Amino acid sequence: MTARSVGAGGPDRGLDAVRSRKDRLEPPTPGQIARLVGKAVSVSEERFCVATRAGCQRRPGAGWTT
């Protein structure tokens, strides 16, 4: 097990913070997070609906019609 795999509280946490400042990396804004989560939910719902509809079409005797 390496020091890096210890987790967020591991010994490399301080080094990661220094690297982030040096590379000018910033955490995402709340708006960026909201857009990302919204897109993920939308894609997930679309895939669920497509899969559900495809499953219903394969079983025409199950009482569902399209």
N, C-alpha and C positions, 0 to 999 in steps of 0.2 A: 504494500500500500504506500503510495507516495504522499508527500505532504499536501499536494494539490487536491487529492481526493478526500481530505479530511472534512471539507465543507466550508460554509460561509464563515465559521468562527475559527478556521484553521490559521496556521502561521503565515500563509501567503496573503491574507486579507489586506494587510498594510501595503504590501508590494503591489497588489492589484489596484489599490487606491492611487498610489504614486503613478503607476502606469497609465491609469485612466486620465489623470490630470495632464501628464506629459503628452499623451496622444489626443488630448482635448475631447475625450469621450464624455458624453453627458447622458444621464438617464432620460428616458422618454418623458414627454410632457403628459399631463393627464388627458389632454385631447387626443394625443397619439395613441395612448393606451385604449381609450374609449373607441376610437376608430378600429383598432386592431381587434379588440374583443367583439365589437359589432360585426365586423367582417367574418370572424370565425363562427359566430352564432349563425349568421346568414348562410354561410357555406354549409354548416352542419345541418341546418334545417332543410336546405335544398336537397342535400344528399339523402337525408332521411326520407323525405317525401318521394324522391325518385325511386329509392329502394323499396319503399312500402308499396308504391303504385306498381312497380315491376312484379313484386310478389303477388299482388292481387290479380294481375293479368295472367300469371302462370296457373292460377287455380280458378278457372271459370265457374266451377260448380260450387264455389264457396259462398255464393250469394252476392258477390260484388260484380257490378257491371261497369264497363267503361264506355 
